[in-house]
Amino acid sequence: METDDLLKKRIRDLARKCYQNNQYTFTGFLGLADLACFYEMEKELSYVPYKVWGGSEFCERVMVRFGRAQDLGYEEEFPIACIEVSPLAAKFADALTHRDFLGALMNLGIERSTLGDIWLKDNTGYIFCLEKMADFIIENLNKIKHTSVKCIRAKEVPGLPALDRQELKIQISSERIDGVLAKVYGLTRSGAADLFRQKKVFVGGRFCENNSQILKKGDIISARGYGKFEYLGQQGISRKGKINAAVMCYGRAQKR
């Protein structure tokens, strides 16, 4: 895994190249910790505009593009492809998991930074990847576990599978992030506090070390090892004075 210092150096080089050469530059796909590292550099990199995107609004692994059309005089899309991978014979296929898909890709010698999210729906996988890797994956990924598969470019980027989005109603004493996390994932307060000490909590892609932070409607919270949810805000007050709130949970299709 790349160290923070190496990652920051690479990001600085990309930002400088964009500014000096008047051209778009792109990182590879960044996980939560890498993205948080990038956000720590926002002030340092304020001289060059950027955009974050992973192929869909629901993607957790994302790329950073430096540059914008109004400065450079042209538009350049993110070099992201989406590959649809399905069993050749569905009747005899293994029940495939995210880990199975990722393991098969790693066995092809593919670097993790060239791969984005992997979504599963009805035993079919949707792999977000760098455009330059798409043909290689299509030509070489022919088996996952014991299941023969076929790969094609997805005709359209799929929506997050419905089964992996679920609205959850909760009752909380306040909108503190640790209390909401505890309710959403069935943790004790001390268990939730451990996630902050272990730097596993992110709000909007940024590290969150303040376990007493008050959430706002629309905040996106990720907890490594648990999942991701959007805080939908208050829905009223209970008879006992508790806050009725709602969150939209995103399931294992988003987990790493």
C-alpha positions as CSV (number, residue, x, y, z in Angstrom):
1,M,0.0,0.0,0.0
2,E,1.2,3.5,-0.9
3,T,2.3,5.6,2.1
4,D,0.7,8.9,2.8
5,D,3.9,10.8,1.9
6,L,4.2,9.0,-1.5
7,L,0.5,9.6,-2.3
8,K,0.7,13.3,-1.4
9,K,3.8,13.7,-3.6
10,R,2.0,12.0,-6.5
11,I,-1.1,14.2,-6.0
12,R,1.1,17.4,-5.9
13,D,2.8,16.4,-9.1
14,L,-0.6,15.8,-10.8
15,A,-1.9,19.2,-9.6
16,R,1.3,21.0,-10.8
17,K,1.2,19.3,-14.2
18,C,-2.4,20.4,-14.7
19,Y,-1.6,24.0,-13.8
20,Q,1.7,24.3,-15.7
21,N,0.7,22.4,-18.9
22,N,-3.0,23.5,-19.1
23,Q,-4.2,19.9,-19.3
24,Y,-6.5,17.6,-17.3
25,T,-4.7,15.1,-15.0
26,F,-6.2,12.2,-13.1
27,T,-5.4,10.1,-10.1
28,G,-6.0,6.4,-10.0
29,F,-9.0,5.1,-8.0
30,L,-8.7,6.2,-4.3
31,G,-10.1,4.3,-1.4
32,L,-11.6,6.1,1.7
33,A,-8.2,6.5,3.5
34,D,-6.5,7.8,0.3
35,L,-9.3,10.2,-0.4
36,A,-9.2,11.6,3.1
37,C,-5.4,12.1,2.6
38,F,-6.2,14.1,-0.5
39,Y,-8.8,16.3,1.4
40,E,-6.0,17.1,3.9
41,M,-4.3,18.9,1.0
42,E,-7.2,21.0,-0.1
43,K,-5.7,24.3,1.0
44,E,-2.3,23.5,-0.4
45,L,-3.9,22.6,-3.8
46,S,-6.4,25.5,-3.9
47,Y,-4.7,27.0,-6.9
48,V,-6.1,24.3,-9.2
49,P,-9.8,23.2,-9.3
50,Y,-10.7,19.5,-9.1
51,K,-13.6,17.1,-9.3
52,V,-14.2,13.8,-7.6
53,W,-16.0,11.0,-9.4
54,G,-16.1,7.2,-9.5
55,G,-18.4,6.4,-12.4
56,S,-21.7,6.9,-10.4
57,E,-22.9,9.1,-7.6
58,F,-23.0,6.0,-5.3
59,C,-19.4,4.9,-5.9
60,E,-17.1,4.8,-2.9
61,R,-13.8,4.4,-4.7
62,V,-13.2,7.5,-6.8
63,M,-10.8,9.4,-8.9
64,V,-9.7,13.0,-8.7
65,R,-9.6,15.1,-11.9
66,F,-7.6,18.3,-11.8
67,G,-8.7,21.0,-14.2
68,R,-12.0,22.4,-15.5
69,A,-13.4,23.4,-18.8
70,Q,-13.7,27.1,-18.1
71,D,-10.0,27.4,-17.4
72,L,-8.7,24.8,-20.0
73,G,-11.1,25.6,-22.8
74,Y,-12.3,22.1,-23.4
75,E,-14.0,19.2,-21.5
76,E,-12.4,15.8,-20.8
77,E,-14.5,13.1,-19.2
78,F,-13.2,10.7,-16.5
79,P,-11.5,7.7,-18.2
80,I,-13.8,5.2,-16.4
81,A,-15.4,2.2,-18.0
82,C,-18.0,-0.2,-16.5
83,I,-17.7,-3.9,-17.3
84,E,-20.7,-6.3,-16.9
85,V,-19.6,-9.8,-15.9
86,S,-22.1,-12.6,-15.9
87,P,-22.0,-16.4,-15.7
88,L,-22.1,-18.3,-19.0
89,A,-24.4,-20.8,-17.5
90,A,-26.4,-19.2,-14.7
91,K,-28.0,-22.5,-13.6
92,F,-24.6,-24.0,-12.7
93,A,-22.9,-20.9,-11.4
94,D,-21.4,-20.5,-7.9
95,A,-22.9,-17.8,-5.7
96,L,-20.3,-15.1,-6.3
97,T,-19.3,-12.5,-3.8
98,H,-17.5,-9.2,-4.0
99,R,-14.3,-10.9,-2.7
100,D,-14.6,-13.5,-5.5
101,F,-14.7,-10.9,-8.2
102,L,-11.8,-8.9,-6.7
103,G,-9.7,-12.0,-6.2
104,A,-10.1,-13.0,-9.8
105,L,-9.0,-9.6,-10.9
106,M,-6.0,-9.5,-8.6
107,N,-5.0,-12.9,-10.0
108,L,-4.7,-11.3,-13.4
109,G,-2.1,-9.0,-12.0
110,I,-4.2,-5.9,-12.1
111,E,-3.3,-3.0,-9.8
112,R,-5.9,-2.0,-7.2
113,S,-5.6,1.6,-8.2
114,T,-7.0,0.8,-11.7
115,L,-10.2,-0.6,-10.2
116,G,-13.1,1.2,-8.7
117,D,-16.2,-0.2,-7.1
118,I,-17.6,-3.7,-7.8
119,W,-21.3,-4.0,-7.6
120,L,-23.3,-7.2,-7.6
121,K,-26.8,-7.8,-8.8
122,D,-28.4,-11.3,-9.4
123,N,-25.0,-12.9,-9.5
124,T,-23.8,-10.4,-12.2
125,G,-20.9,-8.1,-11.4
126,Y,-20.4,-4.6,-12.6
127,I,-16.8,-3.5,-12.4
128,F,-15.8,0.1,-12.6
129,C,-12.2,0.4,-14.0
130,L,-9.8,2.7,-15.8
131,E,-10.7,2.8,-19.5
132,K,-7.2,1.6,-20.4
133,M,-7.9,-1.6,-18.5
134,A,-11.3,-2.4,-19.9
135,D,-10.2,-4.4,-23.0
136,F,-7.7,-6.4,-20.9
137,I,-10.4,-7.4,-18.4
138,I,-12.9,-8.3,-21.1
139,E,-10.3,-10.5,-22.9
140,N,-8.8,-12.2,-19.8
141,L,-11.4,-12.5,-17.1
142,N,-13.1,-15.7,-18.1
143,K,-13.5,-17.5,-14.8
144,I,-14.4,-16.6,-11.2
145,K,-14.1,-19.4,-8.7
146,H,-15.3,-22.4,-10.7
147,T,-17.7,-20.3,-12.8
148,S,-17.0,-19.5,-16.4
149,V,-18.0,-15.9,-17.1
150,K,-18.4,-13.5,-20.0
151,C,-17.5,-9.8,-20.0
152,I,-19.0,-7.0,-22.0
153,R,-19.0,-3.2,-21.7
154,A,-22.1,-2.3,-19.8
155,K,-24.6,-0.5,-22.0
156,E,-25.3,1.9,-19.2
157,V,-24.0,2.5,-15.7
158,P,-26.3,0.5,-13.4
159,G,-28.1,2.1,-10.5
160,L,-27.2,0.8,-7.1
161,P,-29.1,-2.5,-6.7
162,A,-32.4,-1.8,-4.8
163,L,-31.6,-4.6,-2.3
164,D,-28.5,-2.6,-1.3
165,R,-30.4,0.6,-0.4
166,Q,-32.6,0.5,2.6
167,E,-34.2,3.4,4.6
168,L,-33.9,2.8,8.3
169,K,-35.9,4.6,11.0
170,I,-34.0,5.2,14.3
171,Q,-34.6,7.0,17.6
172,I,-31.7,9.0,19.0
173,S,-31.2,11.3,22.0
174,S,-29.2,13.8,19.8
175,E,-27.7,14.0,16.3
176,R,-24.2,13.3,17.5
177,I,-22.4,11.1,15.0
178,D,-21.3,8.4,17.6
179,G,-24.9,7.9,18.8
180,V,-26.2,7.7,15.2
181,L,-23.5,5.2,14.3
182,A,-24.3,3.1,17.3
183,K,-28.0,2.9,16.4
184,V,-27.4,2.2,12.7
185,Y,-24.9,-0.6,13.2
186,G,-26.1,-2.0,16.6
187,L,-23.0,-0.9,18.5
188,T,-22.5,0.3,22.1
189,R,-21.3,3.9,22.5
190,S,-17.8,2.6,23.4
191,G,-17.8,0.4,20.3
192,A,-18.7,3.4,18.2
193,A,-16.0,5.4,20.0
194,D,-13.4,2.8,19.0
195,L,-14.1,3.4,15.3
196,F,-13.1,7.0,15.7
197,R,-9.9,6.1,17.6
198,Q,-9.1,3.7,14.9
199,K,-9.7,6.3,12.2
200,K,-12.4,4.3,10.5
201,V,-15.1,7.0,10.3
202,F,-15.4,9.4,7.3
203,V,-18.0,12.1,6.6
204,G,-18.2,13.2,3.0
205,G,-14.9,11.4,2.3
206,R,-13.0,13.2,5.1
207,F,-11.6,11.6,8.3
208,C,-13.8,12.3,11.2
209,E,-12.1,12.2,14.6
210,N,-14.7,14.2,16.5
211,N,-17.2,11.6,17.8
212,S,-19.4,14.4,19.1
213,Q,-19.8,16.0,15.7
214,I,-23.5,16.9,15.0
215,L,-24.8,15.5,11.8
216,K,-26.6,17.5,9.2
217,K,-29.2,16.3,6.7
218,G,-27.5,15.0,3.6
219,D,-24.2,14.0,5.4
220,I,-22.7,10.8,3.9
221,I,-21.0,8.6,6.6
222,S,-18.8,5.7,6.0
223,A,-17.5,3.3,8.6
224,R,-14.8,0.9,7.4
225,G,-15.8,-2.6,8.0
226,Y,-19.5,-1.7,8.5
227,G,-20.8,0.2,5.5
228,K,-22.1,3.6,4.4
229,F,-25.2,5.6,5.0
230,E,-26.8,9.0,4.3
231,Y,-28.3,10.9,7.2
232,L,-31.8,11.9,6.1
233,G,-32.4,14.1,9.1
234,Q,-35.1,14.5,11.8
235,Q,-38.6,13.1,11.2
236,G,-40.2,14.4,14.4
237,I,-40.0,14.0,18.2
238,S,-41.3,11.0,20.1
239,R,-43.5,11.2,23.2
240,K,-40.5,10.6,25.4
241,G,-38.6,13.4,23.8
242,K,-36.4,11.3,21.6
243,I,-35.5,12.4,18.0
244,N,-37.1,10.3,15.3
245,A,-34.6,10.2,12.4
246,A,-34.0,8.3,9.2
247,V,-30.9,7.1,7.4
248,M,-30.5,5.5,4.0
249,C,-28.1,2.6,4.3
250,Y,-26.0,1.3,1.4
251,G,-25.2,-2.3,1.6
252,R,-22.4,-4.7,0.8
253,A,-22.3,-3.6,-2.8
254,Q,-20.3,-0.6,-1.5
255,K,-18.1,-2.4,1.0
256,R,-14.3,-2.8,0.6
